[in-house]
Amino acid sequence: MVTMVTGVTAAAAAAETPMGEAQLDALLTGNTVYIEVPPGGPGGPDGGIAPFLYGADGRAVAVLPAGLTLVGTWRLEGDRYCVDWDNGPKDSCTRLVKSAEALLMVDPKTGETRGAVESIRPGNPEAL
């Protein structure tokens, strides 16, 4: 299990190099990533920890802190991974950026930090 500390700004993340495709493949494929989602937005008014499953078969499932379950398919595209949610955004791409304090989920278009990795667990421990 990988555990990361959160609380780094988007400006700090922008100074770091995103992870490459091989690193993303090793961290995501077949694993459940627990993401600390900031307050507000679709995750919920209070934020919280959301499990995201990145199946080896390309299936993606996430349960947001507000209770919404997203289902879709995911793929790697160079230094980012992208998800087409059946019941949410299409072509939603994210970069994983490693900083000294955290592993951050960063929007490649805006540079906005979407959340931080709290932990990564093999398989599907949440039965998503």
Backbone as CSV, one residue per row, in Angstrom:
resi,resn,N_x,N_y,N_z,CA_x,CA_y,CA_z,C_x,C_y,C_z
1,MET,0.837,-1.162,0.000,0.000,0.000,0.000,0.890,1.236,0.000
2,VAL,0.531,2.225,-0.837,1.249,3.489,-0.891,0.417,4.518,-0.142
3,THR,1.042,5.268,0.767,0.342,6.305,1.499,1.036,7.624,1.244
4,MET,0.258,8.666,0.926,0.813,9.973,0.616,0.198,11.023,1.531
5,VAL,0.956,12.072,1.823,0.473,13.198,2.613,-0.126,14.210,1.656
6,THR,-1.184,14.893,2.076,-1.855,15.842,1.194,-1.618,17.268,1.638
7,GLY,-2.206,18.218,0.880,-2.176,19.611,1.265,-1.206,20.448,0.444
8,VAL,-0.830,20.034,-0.762,0.075,20.793,-1.600,-0.733,21.563,-2.625
9,THR,-0.331,22.786,-2.921,-1.061,23.634,-3.856,-0.812,23.228,-5.299
10,ALA,-1.684,23.715,-6.200,-1.510,23.449,-7.626,-0.224,24.079,-8.136
11,ALA,0.169,25.229,-7.601,1.403,25.881,-8.023,2.607,24.997,-7.726
12,ALA,2.620,24.341,-6.562,3.718,23.436,-6.223,3.720,22.234,-7.154
13,ALA,2.540,21.742,-7.500,2.444,20.584,-8.395,2.948,20.921,-9.787
14,ALA,2.685,22.155,-10.238,3.085,22.554,-11.575,4.607,22.527,-11.731
15,ALA,5.353,22.689,-10.651,6.809,22.697,-10.691,7.388,21.292,-10.803
16,GLU,6.591,20.266,-10.611,7.053,18.889,-10.652,6.801,18.263,-12.019
17,THR,7.477,17.156,-12.279,7.308,16.429,-13.534,6.235,15.359,-13.374
18,PRO,5.275,15.313,-14.303,4.256,14.258,-14.221,4.881,12.877,-14.394
19,MET,4.213,11.880,-13.857,4.660,10.496,-14.015,4.463,10.071,-15.465
20,GLY,5.308,9.175,-15.920,5.216,8.671,-17.284,4.245,7.509,-17.402
21,GLU,4.053,7.058,-18.627,3.069,6.010,-18.904,3.393,4.705,-18.173
22,ALA,4.660,4.301,-18.129,5.022,3.052,-17.440,4.734,3.154,-15.948
23,GLN,5.012,4.312,-15.344,4.723,4.511,-13.928,3.215,4.490,-13.670
24,LEU,2.450,5.162,-14.539,0.992,5.167,-14.393,0.437,3.753,-14.498
25,ASP,0.930,3.005,-15.469,0.482,1.632,-15.659,0.725,0.817,-14.391
26,ALA,1.922,0.947,-13.811,2.262,0.186,-12.605,1.421,0.601,-11.402
27,LEU,1.126,1.882,-11.267,0.363,2.365,-10.116,-1.139,2.123,-10.228
28,LEU,-1.680,2.228,-11.439,-3.134,2.203,-11.597,-3.705,0.848,-12.001
29,THR,-3.128,0.202,-12.983,-3.742,-0.981,-13.590,-3.999,-2.080,-12.565
30,GLY,-5.273,-2.426,-12.429,-5.680,-3.495,-11.523,-5.753,-3.082,-10.067
31,ASN,-5.653,-1.798,-9.775,-5.621,-1.322,-8.396,-6.778,-0.378,-8.078
32,THR,-7.006,-0.197,-6.786,-7.960,0.794,-6.292,-7.146,1.913,-5.661
33,VAL,-7.368,3.125,-6.165,-6.669,4.307,-5.679,-7.636,5.097,-4.820
34,TYR,-7.229,5.375,-3.601,-8.050,6.158,-2.671,-7.583,7.609,-2.768
35,ILE,-8.488,8.470,-3.226,-8.154,9.858,-3.496,-8.830,10.760,-2.480
36,GLU,-8.051,11.637,-1.881,-8.602,12.656,-0.999,-9.143,13.767,-1.891
37,VAL,-10.480,13.857,-1.965,-11.159,14.817,-2.820,-11.398,16.099,-2.019
38,PRO,-11.043,17.272,-2.587,-11.248,18.514,-1.844,-12.737,18.847,-1.718
39,PRO,-13.097,19.674,-0.751,-14.506,20.076,-0.584,-15.036,20.793,-1.827
40,GLY,-16.354,20.634,-2.033,-17.015,21.285,-3.156,-17.006,20.421,-4.398
41,GLY,-17.626,20.906,-5.428,-17.656,20.194,-6.700,-18.461,18.911,-6.631
42,PRO,-18.272,18.033,-7.631,-19.075,16.810,-7.706,-18.777,15.803,-6.603
43,GLY,-17.616,15.924,-5.957,-17.252,14.985,-4.898,-18.113,15.129,-3.663
44,GLY,-18.595,16.329,-3.404,-19.418,16.589,-2.239,-18.974,17.846,-1.523
45,PRO,-19.859,18.447,-0.791,-19.551,19.722,-0.142,-18.430,19.630,0.886
46,ASP,-18.264,18.480,1.513,-17.252,18.332,2.557,-15.988,17.625,2.087
47,GLY,-15.956,17.171,0.838,-14.818,16.408,0.354,-14.738,15.057,1.060
48,GLY,-13.599,14.421,1.015,-13.414,13.127,1.672,-12.600,12.187,0.815
49,ILE,-12.553,10.930,1.199,-11.786,9.906,0.486,-12.720,9.157,-0.471
50,ALA,-12.288,9.041,-1.728,-13.075,8.356,-2.754,-12.244,7.227,-3.355
51,PRO,-12.757,5.981,-3.349,-12.045,4.895,-4.018,-12.302,4.929,-5.523
52,PHE,-11.234,4.795,-6.298,-11.309,4.725,-7.757,-10.659,3.415,-8.181
53,LEU,-11.423,2.538,-8.832,-10.896,1.281,-9.347,-10.488,1.472,-10.801
54,TYR,-9.249,1.083,-11.123,-8.749,1.114,-12.499,-8.476,-0.326,-12.906
55,GLY,-9.511,-0.996,-13.404,-9.423,-2.414,-13.722,-8.446,-2.711,-14.833
56,ALA,-7.811,-3.887,-14.756,-6.891,-4.328,-15.797,-7.612,-4.506,-17.129
57,ASP,-8.937,-4.657,-17.079,-9.754,-4.816,-18.276,-10.223,-3.487,-18.851
58,GLY,-9.776,-2.353,-18.280,-10.171,-1.034,-18.767,-11.403,-0.466,-18.090
59,ARG,-11.983,-1.232,-17.174,-13.172,-0.750,-16.462,-12.750,0.219,-15.369
60,ALA,-13.525,1.287,-15.199,-13.272,2.255,-14.133,-14.550,2.424,-13.317
61,VAL,-14.396,2.466,-11.991,-15.525,2.699,-11.086,-15.017,3.598,-9.967
62,ALA,-15.816,4.583,-9.600,-15.461,5.473,-8.493,-16.704,5.732,-7.654
63,VAL,-16.492,5.831,-6.343,-17.581,6.208,-5.437,-17.151,7.514,-4.765
64,LEU,-17.832,8.602,-5.129,-17.493,9.917,-4.594,-18.006,10.062,-3.165
65,PRO,-17.386,10.943,-2.369,-17.800,11.099,-0.975,-19.285,11.421,-0.795
66,ALA,-19.888,12.080,-1.768,-21.316,12.415,-1.677,-22.208,11.217,-1.970
67,GLY,-21.605,10.076,-2.388,-22.383,8.865,-2.625,-22.606,8.527,-4.085
68,LEU,-22.294,9.425,-5.017,-22.474,9.167,-6.441,-21.455,8.130,-6.899
69,THR,-21.924,7.091,-7.606,-21.043,6.085,-8.190,-20.895,6.373,-9.676
70,LEU,-19.655,6.509,-10.130,-19.352,6.708,-11.541,-18.835,5.399,-12.114
71,VAL,-19.246,5.096,-13.348,-18.827,3.875,-14.038,-18.385,4.267,-15.439
72,GLY,-17.286,3.690,-15.900,-16.820,3.999,-17.242,-15.658,3.131,-17.653
73,THR,-14.866,3.646,-18.609,-13.674,2.959,-19.089,-12.492,3.929,-19.021
74,TRP,-11.303,3.358,-18.785,-10.119,4.193,-18.681,-9.032,3.698,-19.605
75,ARG,-8.067,4.590,-19.886,-6.944,4.259,-20.757,-5.768,5.169,-20.421
76,LEU,-4.591,4.740,-20.794,-3.384,5.543,-20.633,-3.126,6.306,-21.922
77,GLU,-2.693,7.552,-21.786,-2.312,8.385,-22.930,-1.038,9.146,-22.560
78,GLY,0.107,8.497,-22.716,1.374,9.144,-22.392,1.500,9.421,-20.907
79,ASP,1.634,10.705,-20.553,1.831,11.076,-19.154,0.524,11.366,-18.431
80,ARG,-0.565,10.828,-18.933,-1.871,11.019,-18.296,-2.719,9.768,-18.476
81,TYR,-3.758,9.680,-17.662,-4.764,8.645,-17.889,-6.085,9.362,-18.097
82,CYS,-6.928,8.750,-18.905,-8.199,9.381,-19.256,-9.343,8.403,-18.999
83,VAL,-10.479,8.948,-18.569,-11.654,8.136,-18.280,-12.838,8.690,-19.053
84,ASP,-13.591,7.806,-19.678,-14.886,8.144,-20.275,-15.940,7.578,-19.337
85,TRP,-16.512,8.453,-18.513,-17.543,8.021,-17.561,-18.870,7.877,-18.283
86,ASP,-19.565,6.755,-18.081,-20.884,6.540,-18.677,-21.885,7.559,-18.146
87,ASN,-21.756,7.904,-16.875,-22.708,8.808,-16.225,-22.009,10.071,-15.705
88,GLY,-20.997,10.514,-16.463,-20.252,11.704,-16.077,-19.443,12.215,-17.255
89,PRO,-18.383,12.966,-16.986,-17.588,13.554,-18.062,-16.938,12.510,-18.968
90,LYS,-16.849,12.847,-20.236,-16.136,12.017,-21.211,-14.733,12.593,-21.383
91,ASP,-13.777,11.744,-21.703,-12.398,12.148,-21.961,-11.853,13.011,-20.822
92,SER,-12.118,12.590,-19.591,-11.633,13.280,-18.396,-10.216,12.785,-18.108
93,CYS,-9.224,13.615,-18.439,-7.823,13.212,-18.311,-7.194,13.817,-17.057
94,THR,-6.242,13.080,-16.489,-5.564,13.484,-15.254,-4.099,13.093,-15.346
95,ARG,-3.254,13.954,-14.790,-1.838,13.633,-14.615,-1.602,13.326,-13.146
96,LEU,-0.749,12.368,-12.859,-0.281,12.128,-11.501,1.066,12.834,-11.387
97,VAL,1.157,13.736,-10.428,2.361,14.535,-10.244,2.929,14.249,-8.861
98,LYS,4.155,13.806,-8.833,4.802,13.509,-7.557,5.541,14.742,-7.066
99,SER,5.220,15.154,-5.853,5.946,16.242,-5.211,6.624,15.669,-3.969
100,ALA,7.349,16.485,-3.271,8.015,16.026,-2.054,7.014,15.622,-0.987
101,GLU,5.814,16.211,-1.013,4.828,15.967,0.036,3.702,15.015,-0.349
102,ALA,3.417,14.865,-1.657,2.218,14.115,-2.029,2.293,13.629,-3.473
103,LEU,1.365,12.746,-3.805,1.114,12.326,-5.174,-0.217,12.972,-5.542
104,LEU,-0.162,13.953,-6.430,-1.327,14.781,-6.729,-1.986,14.388,-8.031
105,MET,-3.309,14.560,-8.090,-4.096,14.369,-9.294,-4.298,15.770,-9.884
106,VAL,-3.740,16.018,-11.082,-3.732,17.361,-11.654,-4.423,17.359,-13.019
107,ASP,-5.302,18.343,-13.240,-5.961,18.535,-14.535,-4.897,19.014,-15.520
108,PRO,-4.636,18.256,-16.612,-3.572,18.643,-17.537,-3.878,19.923,-18.315
109,LYS,-5.129,20.304,-18.424,-5.498,21.518,-19.166,-5.381,22.766,-18.304
110,THR,-5.837,22.695,-17.059,-5.886,23.882,-16.207,-4.775,23.930,-15.166
111,GLY,-4.146,22.789,-14.879,-3.151,22.723,-13.817,-3.769,22.657,-12.432
112,GLU,-5.100,22.602,-12.358,-5.806,22.547,-11.071,-5.623,21.187,-10.416
113,THR,-5.356,21.206,-9.113,-5.242,19.963,-8.363,-6.640,19.438,-8.053
114,ARG,-6.922,18.215,-8.494,-8.232,17.594,-8.279,-8.302,16.810,-6.979
115,GLY,-7.174,16.447,-6.444,-7.124,15.660,-5.225,-5.723,15.124,-5.020
116,ALA,-5.563,14.350,-3.969,-4.268,13.752,-3.651,-4.479,12.284,-3.311
117,VAL,-3.525,11.455,-3.702,-3.604,10.030,-3.428,-3.384,9.803,-1.933
118,GLU,-4.361,9.171,-1.310,-4.254,8.809,0.109,-3.581,7.453,0.241
119,SER,-3.967,6.499,-0.634,-3.344,5.177,-0.648,-3.715,4.462,-1.938
120,ILE,-2.958,3.406,-2.232,-3.228,2.543,-3.387,-3.233,1.116,-2.868
121,ARG,-4.305,0.397,-3.211,-4.415,-0.998,-2.763,-4.607,-1.902,-3.979
122,PRO,-3.967,-3.059,-3.985,-4.103,-3.969,-5.105,-5.523,-4.510,-5.215
123,GLY,-5.934,-4.724,-6.451,-7.238,-5.341,-6.683,-8.402,-4.414,-6.425
124,ASN,-9.493,-5.027,-5.963,-10.766,-4.342,-5.784,-11.294,-4.585,-4.358
125,PRO,-10.616,-4.040,-3.343,-11.035,-4.321,-1.974,-12.413,-3.777,-1.610
126,GLU,-12.923,-2.845,-2.393,-14.243,-2.257,-2.131,-15.367,-3.000,-2.855
127,ALA,-15.014,-4.008,-3.664,-15.982,-4.742,-4.484,-16.790,-3.788,-5.364
128,LEU,-16.081,-2.913,-6.057,-16.726,-1.922,-6.924,-17.155,-2.529,-8.239
